Amino acid sequence: MKQTKVGGLMTDEVVSAVPSTSFRDVAKLLAAHDIGGVPVLDEDDRVLGVVSESDLLARRALTADELMTAPAVTVHAEQTVADAARLMVRRGVERLPVVDEEERLVGIVTRRDLLYVFLRPDAEIRRRVSEDVLAGTMDLPGDAVDVHVLDGVVTLGGRLPRQSQVPMVLKLTEQVDGVVAVVDRLSARVDDSRLAPPTRTAHDMPW
């Protein structure tokens, strides 16, 4: 199932600093470009850390290497937007430098960039859930599930062939770009959740 990658949202022209950039010059960069932080790079464009507005306000250091928060929390371009969002929340950061396989800077993504994913029209979300999740991944008939979407909230109703399919459908729907929440109104024809494979005894074991 296709999900938006960080590389599709990132800004690839990144304003950055080097370790020797002065406090005043970092402040000028943030003000001139109306940004909240800059990555600090070594001579090979590898990310050493990030200097944010809060770093400038909290520390009266002289240069970027003394101001920056390090090591930097980074993300790779092939990671999903959902992965990046979870990382931002978990680490409490507003922006993530995007790096390649050798940890060199290739872009930057902010919380504002990620929010654009949640502006996807309801009709498009419904189409993605119906085609990608239900018909594509789960191989369910078209009339098996009713899909209603309002302001990004997806309500799923109907009867699936097996109970074990319900959590799978819910999880896959949550992963669709633009989905804010999922309301579960699904049931199943057969409850296979309690069915377990027969227990093997010592007499059944090959020796």
C-alpha positions in Angstrom: 0.0 0.0 0.0 1.5 3.3 -1.1 2.2 5.9 1.6 3.7 9.4 1.2 7.4 9.4 1.9 9.4 12.1 3.6 11.3 12.8 0.4 8.1 13.9 -1.3 7.4 16.6 1.3 10.9 17.8 2.3 12.5 21.1 1.4 15.7 20.3 -0.5 17.2 23.8 -0.4 18.2 23.9 3.3 19.6 26.9 5.2 22.4 25.6 7.3 25.3 26.6 9.5 28.8 25.3 10.3 30.2 24.8 13.8 32.0 28.2 13.7 28.9 30.2 12.7 28.5 32.9 15.4 25.4 33.3 17.6 24.6 36.6 15.8 24.8 35.0 12.4 22.6 32.1 13.3 20.0 34.6 14.6 20.3 36.5 11.3 19.7 33.3 9.3 16.6 32.4 11.3 15.2 35.9 10.9 16.1 36.4 7.3 14.5 33.1 6.2 11.7 33.1 8.7 12.6 29.6 9.9 12.7 28.1 13.4 16.1 26.3 13.2 19.1 25.3 11.2 21.1 22.1 11.0 24.8 22.4 11.7 27.0 20.6 9.2 30.6 19.4 9.1 32.8 19.7 6.0 31.3 16.6 4.4 27.7 17.9 4.9 27.0 15.5 7.7 24.6 16.7 10.3 26.2 17.4 13.6 23.3 19.0 15.4 20.5 21.5 15.1 20.3 25.1 16.5 16.7 26.2 17.1 15.2 29.5 18.3 14.8 27.9 21.8 18.6 27.1 21.8 19.3 30.7 21.1 17.1 31.9 23.9 18.2 29.4 26.4 22.0 29.5 25.9 24.3 32.5 25.7 27.0 30.6 23.8 29.2 32.2 21.0 29.1 29.7 18.2 26.8 27.1 16.6 28.7 24.1 17.9 28.2 25.4 21.4 24.5 26.3 20.8 23.4 23.3 18.9 21.4 20.3 20.3 23.4 17.2 19.5 23.3 14.6 18.2 20.6 15.7 15.7 17.4 13.7 15.4 17.3 12.9 11.7 15.1 11.0 9.2 15.7 9.3 5.8 13.9 10.4 2.6 12.4 6.9 2.1 10.7 6.8 5.5 7.0 7.5 5.7 5.4 10.7 6.8 3.8 8.7 9.6 7.2 7.6 10.8 8.5 11.1 10.7 5.5 12.4 12.6 5.8 9.8 15.4 9.6 10.6 15.7 8.9 14.4 16.0 6.3 13.8 18.8 8.5 11.2 20.6 11.6 13.5 20.5 9.8 16.8 21.0 11.2 18.5 17.9 9.7 20.8 15.3 11.9 19.8 12.3 13.9 16.9 11.1 17.0 17.1 8.9 16.7 14.5 6.1 19.8 12.5 5.4 21.0 10.0 2.9 22.6 6.6 3.5 25.9 8.3 4.5 24.1 10.7 6.9 24.7 13.7 4.6 22.0 16.4 4.5 19.6 16.2 1.5 16.7 18.2 2.9 14.6 19.2 5.9 11.0 18.5 6.9 8.9 20.4 9.5 5.7 19.7 11.4 4.0 22.2 9.0 5.1 20.1 6.0 3.6 16.9 7.6 0.3 18.6 8.3 -0.3 19.0 4.5 -0.9 15.3 4.4 -4.0 15.7 6.6 -5.5 18.2 4.2 -6.3 15.4 1.7 -9.9 15.7 0.5 -12.4 13.2 2.1 -13.3 11.8 -1.4 -9.6 11.0 -2.1 -9.3 9.3 1.3 -12.4 7.2 0.7 -11.1 6.1 -2.7 -7.7 5.1 -1.2 -9.3 3.1 1.6 -11.7 1.4 -0.8 -9.2 0.6 -3.5 -5.9 0.2 -1.7 -6.9 -1.3 1.6 -10.2 -3.2 1.0 -9.9 -4.3 -2.6 -6.1 -4.2 -3.0 -4.5 -5.4 0.2 -7.4 -7.3 1.8 -9.0 -8.6 -1.5 -12.5 -8.0 -0.2 -15.6 -7.6 -2.4 -16.6 -4.1 -3.1 -19.8 -4.3 -1.1 -18.3 -5.9 2.0 -17.5 -2.6 3.8 -19.2 0.8 3.8 -16.7 3.6 3.9 -17.7 7.1 5.1 -15.2 9.9 5.5 -15.9 13.3 7.2 -13.0 15.7 7.9 -10.5 12.9 7.7 -12.4 10.6 10.2 -13.1 7.3 8.5 -16.1 5.2 9.6 -16.1 1.6 8.5 -19.2 -0.5 8.7 -20.3 -3.9 7.4 -19.5 -7.6 7.8 -16.2 -9.2 7.0 -15.8 -12.9 6.3 -13.6 -13.5 9.4 -13.2 -11.7 12.7 -9.4 -11.8 12.3 -9.7 -9.5 9.3 -11.2 -6.7 11.4 -8.0 -5.5 13.2 -6.1 -5.8 10.0 -8.5 -3.5 8.1 -8.5 -1.0 10.9 -4.7 -0.8 11.1 -4.3 -0.5 7.4 -6.9 2.2 7.2 -5.2 4.2 9.9 -2.0 4.2 7.8 -3.7 5.8 4.8 -2.4 9.3 4.3 -4.8 11.9 5.5 -6.7 9.7 7.9 -7.2 11.5 11.3 -9.1 8.6 13.1 -11.0 5.4 12.3 -14.4 4.5 13.8 -14.9 0.8 13.9 -18.4 -0.5 13.2 -17.3 -3.8 11.6 -18.6 -7.2 12.4 -17.8 -10.7 11.0 -19.6 -13.7 9.8 -17.2 -16.2 11.4 -15.4 -15.6 14.7 -12.0 -17.3 14.0 -10.2 -15.3 16.7 -10.6 -18.2 19.2 -9.6 -20.9 16.8 -6.2 -22.3 17.6 -4.1 -24.9 15.9 -4.4 -28.4 17.5 -2.0 -29.0 20.4 0.7 -31.4 19.5 1.6 -34.1 22.0 4.8 -36.0 22.5 3.3 -38.9 20.4 2.8 -36.5 17.5 6.4 -35.3 17.5 8.8 -36.8 14.9 11.9 -38.3 16.5 
